[in-house]
Amino acid sequence: MADENFRIDPDALEDINKKLRAVGEDLTASFNEMKTTLEDHWGCWGNDDIGEAFIKNFEEPNKKLQEGAEAMSGAPNSFADQIDKQIEAVRKQDAANRAAIEQNEYGN
């Protein structure tokens, strides 16, 4: 059975969504800083046997790390975009309900 008191406050949800977008921006900035740091130091291990052994074990995990970080950094903003769509849907439904109530009350 549905809760008869279910409510969504679009303004409060917008405030929360702003925080979610800020998290996304921070995550993207952190990812970019990590990527820049790795690029700046790429090759610092040298071309000797130890350096060759290092890159053999480092390159593929590093690639996966960066791919995962890039995908993850966009997630909060994608989620926030979906929340924005839901906020708009709630506002449209509220307006339609308000119009229907006013029409019934005032006979318009």
trRosetta pair geometry for C-beta under 8 A, 3 or more apart (Angstrom, degrees):
i j d omega theta_ij theta_ji phi_ij phi_ji
2 6 6.6 -61 171 -12 98 135
3 6 4.7 113 83 -51 100 91
8 13 6.4 8 179 -38 95 139
8 86 8.0 -101 -178 147 159 105
8 90 5.1 -97 89 -126 132 152
9 12 3.9 44 98 19 119 114
9 13 6.3 161 87 -16 62 86
10 13 5.5 -58 -144 41 32 114
10 14 6.3 40 155 -25 66 101
10 87 4.7 110 -146 -154 97 89
10 90 5.3 -177 -73 89 110 127
10 91 5.5 48 -86 -62 169 94
10 94 7.9 -104 -17 -7 132 146
11 14 5.6 -48 -151 30 31 114
11 15 6.8 34 150 -19 61 101
12 15 5.6 -50 -155 31 36 114
12 16 6.6 34 149 -15 66 104
13 16 5.6 -52 -148 38 36 111
13 17 6.1 40 151 -24 66 107
13 83 6.5 -157 168 177 108 111
13 86 7.7 -97 161 97 152 106
13 87 5.5 -172 99 -92 127 107
14 17 5.4 -54 -145 36 31 116
14 18 6.7 41 153 -26 63 97
14 87 6.1 86 -67 -131 85 156
15 18 5.8 -46 -156 24 32 114
15 19 7.2 30 148 -14 60 101
16 19 5.7 -55 -161 34 39 112
16 20 6.6 40 144 -21 68 104
16 83 8.0 -112 93 179 99 155
17 20 5.3 -48 -148 34 39 116
17 21 6.5 41 152 -19 67 100
17 80 5.1 120 -165 -145 91 92
17 83 4.9 -169 -102 105 120 138
17 84 6.6 126 -171 -63 157 75
17 87 7.4 -70 -25 -39 154 140
18 21 5.7 -52 -151 35 32 111
18 22 6.5 36 149 -21 63 103
19 22 5.5 -50 -150 33 35 114
19 23 6.7 40 149 -21 64 100
20 23 5.6 -49 -154 31 35 114
20 24 6.6 38 147 -19 63 103
20 76 5.3 -166 171 -173 82 101
20 79 6.5 -103 171 93 138 109
20 80 4.7 171 103 -80 119 107
20 83 7.2 91 51 18 157 153
21 24 5.4 -51 -152 35 37 116
21 25 6.5 39 150 -20 67 101
21 76 6.8 166 -101 135 28 106
21 77 6.1 66 -124 -103 73 76
21 80 4.9 88 -68 -124 84 172
22 25 5.6 -50 -148 35 35 112
22 26 6.4 35 152 -18 65 104
23 26 5.7 -55 -148 38 32 111
23 27 6.2 33 153 -20 65 107
23 76 5.0 -150 92 -139 99 164
24 27 5.7 -54 -145 37 29 112
24 28 6.3 30 156 -18 64 106
24 73 7.0 104 -163 176 69 59
24 74 7.4 42 -156 -142 112 23
24 75 7.4 -155 -111 73 100 52
24 76 3.3 -151 -71 82 95 115
24 77 4.2 134 180 -42 163 83
24 80 6.7 -98 -16 -5 144 132
25 28 5.8 -54 -146 37 30 110
25 29 6.3 31 154 -19 64 107
26 29 5.7 -54 -147 37 30 112
26 30 6.3 31 154 -19 65 106
27 30 5.7 -54 -147 36 30 111
27 31 6.3 32 153 -19 64 106
27 72 6.9 -111 172 124 134 89
27 73 4.6 -176 127 -127 101 73
27 76 6.4 130 21 8 141 129
28 31 5.6 -53 -147 37 31 113
28 32 6.3 31 154 -19 65 106
28 73 4.4 113 -88 176 63 121
28 74 7.5 71 -85 -69 107 53
29 32 5.7 -54 -147 37 30 111
29 33 6.4 32 153 -20 64 106
30 33 5.7 -53 -148 35 31 112
30 34 6.4 33 153 -19 64 105
30 73 7.8 -166 61 -107 84 115
31 34 5.7 -55 -150 36 31 112
31 35 6.2 31 153 -19 66 108
31 69 4.6 161 -124 154 109 112
31 70 6.4 140 179 -83 145 51
31 72 7.8 166 -78 73 135 91
31 73 4.5 -69 -9 -68 152 145
32 35 5.6 -53 -144 37 31 113
32 36 6.2 32 156 -19 65 106
33 36 5.8 -54 -145 37 29 111
33 37 6.3 30 155 -20 63 107
34 37 5.8 -57 -149 36 28 111
34 38 6.4 26 155 -16 64 107
34 66 7.9 -168 113 -103 112 80
34 69 6.7 -81 72 178 145 168
35 38 5.9 -57 -150 38 29 109
35 39 6.3 27 154 -17 65 109
35 66 6.2 91 -101 -131 96 112
35 69 7.8 -169 -55 95 98 138
36 39 5.7 -57 -146 39 30 111
36 40 6.1 32 155 -23 66 108
37 40 5.7 -53 -145 34 28 112
37 41 6.4 1 163 3 63 112
38 41 6.4 -74 -145 50 26 93
38 42 6.3 53 152 -62 65 89
38 62 6.8 154 -156 -163 144 123
38 66 7.6 -114 55 -76 162 122
39 42 5.6 -24 -147 -17 32 119
41 44 4.7 -39 -177 -13 80 133
43 46 7.7 90 169 -60 65 21
45 50 7.3 -130 174 116 97 83
45 51 4.1 148 129 -130 88 85
45 54 4.6 -121 -174 77 155 149
45 55 6.4 179 71 -48 141 89
45 58 7.9 150 -21 18 160 155
46 50 7.3 37 70 75 114 91
46 51 3.8 -138 79 -61 69 148
47 51 5.4 -64 -63 85 10 142
47 52 6.8 45 -167 -55 47 89
48 51 5.0 96 47 13 63 105
48 52 7.0 -122 102 -5 31 91
49 52 5.7 -55 -145 37 30 111
49 53 6.3 30 155 -19 64 107
50 53 5.7 -54 -148 37 30 111
50 54 6.3 35 151 -24 64 106
51 54 5.5 -51 -147 32 31 115
51 55 6.5 25 159 -14 66 104
52 55 6.2 -55 -146 37 29 105
52 56 6.4 35 154 -25 62 107
53 56 5.7 -54 -151 30 30 116
53 57 6.8 11 158 -2 63 109
54 57 6.4 -77 -159 45 28 96
54 58 5.6 9 158 -12 71 126
55 58 5.5 -66 -127 47 31 106
55 59 5.4 39 177 -40 73 107
56 59 7.0 -29 -121 13 13 108
57 61 7.5 2 158 7 59 119
58 61 6.4 -79 -157 50 34 101
58 62 5.6 33 158 -26 75 118
59 62 5.8 -63 -147 37 24 113
59 63 6.4 26 157 -22 63 105
60 63 5.6 -50 -147 31 33 113
60 64 6.5 29 155 -14 65 104
61 64 5.7 -56 -147 40 35 110
61 65 6.1 41 152 -25 67 105
62 65 5.5 -51 -147 34 31 116
62 66 6.4 27 157 -15 64 105
63 66 6.1 -59 -151 38 28 106
63 67 6.4 27 153 -17 64 108
64 67 5.7 -54 -144 38 32 111
64 68 6.1 30 157 -17 66 109
65 68 5.9 -61 -149 40 26 109
65 69 6.1 23 157 -18 64 110
66 69 5.7 -52 -139 39 31 111
66 70 6.2 33 159 -21 64 106
67 70 5.9 -56 -148 35 27 110
67 71 6.4 24 155 -15 63 107
68 71 5.8 -57 -147 39 30 108
68 72 6.0 25 157 -16 66 112
69 72 5.7 -59 -141 42 29 109
69 73 6.1 34 158 -30 65 106
70 73 5.9 -50 -144 27 27 112
70 74 7.2 19 159 -11 58 104
71 74 6.5 -68 -164 35 30 104
71 75 7.2 47 144 -45 63 99
72 75 5.4 -36 -157 -1 43 122
73 76 7.9 -49 -177 20 35 95
74 77 5.9 -68 -164 48 55 106
74 78 5.7 55 144 -26 84 109
75 78 5.6 -59 -143 37 31 111
75 79 6.1 31 160 -18 67 107
76 79 5.7 -56 -148 39 31 112
76 80 6.2 33 153 -21 66 107
77 80 5.3 -49 -142 37 35 115
77 81 6.4 45 153 -26 64 98
78 81 5.6 -47 -153 28 32 115
78 82 6.9 30 149 -16 62 101
79 82 5.8 -55 -156 34 36 111
79 83 6.5 37 147 -19 67 104
80 83 5.4 -50 -148 35 37 114
80 84 6.5 45 150 -24 65 99
81 84 5.6 -48 -153 29 33 115
81 85 6.9 35 149 -19 62 100
82 85 5.6 -49 -155 31 37 113
82 86 6.6 35 148 -17 65 103
83 86 5.5 -55 -151 38 37 112
83 87 6.3 43 150 -24 67 101
84 87 5.6 -49 -147 32 33 114
84 88 6.5 33 153 -18 64 104
85 88 5.8 -55 -152 36 32 112
85 89 6.4 34 150 -21 65 105
86 89 5.4 -50 -146 35 36 114
86 90 6.4 37 154 -20 66 102
87 90 5.8 -54 -151 35 30 110
87 91 6.4 28 152 -17 64 106
88 91 5.7 -55 -147 37 32 110
88 92 6.3 32 154 -19 66 106
89 92 5.8 -54 -147 37 30 111
89 93 6.3 29 154 -17 64 107
90 93 5.8 -57 -147 39 30 110
90 94 6.2 34 153 -22 65 105
91 94 5.6 -50 -146 35 32 114
91 95 6.4 33 154 -19 64 104
92 95 5.7 -54 -150 35 31 111
92 96 6.4 30 153 -17 65 106
93 96 5.6 -53 -146 38 33 111
93 97 6.2 33 154 -18 66 106
94 97 5.7 -56 -146 39 29 110
94 98 6.1 32 154 -22 65 107
95 98 5.6 -52 -145 36 29 113
95 99 6.3 31 155 -19 63 105
96 99 5.8 -53 -148 35 30 111
96 100 6.4 30 153 -19 64 106
97 100 5.7 -55 -148 36 32 111
97 101 6.3 31 154 -18 66 106
98 101 5.8 -56 -148 37 30 110
98 102 6.2 27 155 -16 65 108
99 102 5.8 -56 -145 40 29 110
99 103 6.2 32 155 -23 64 107
100 103 5.7 -53 -147 34 29 113
100 104 6.5 25 155 -15 63 106
101 104 5.9 -59 -151 39 31 107
101 105 6.1 23 155 -15 67 111
102 105 5.7 -58 -139 42 31 107
102 106 5.7 -9 174 15 69 115
102 108 6.7 -7 130 29 89 126
103 106 6.8 -69 -126 55 19 83
103 107 7.4 46 178 -128 52 5
103 108 5.0 -97 -121 64 65 84
104 107 7.8 21 -168 -69 18 44
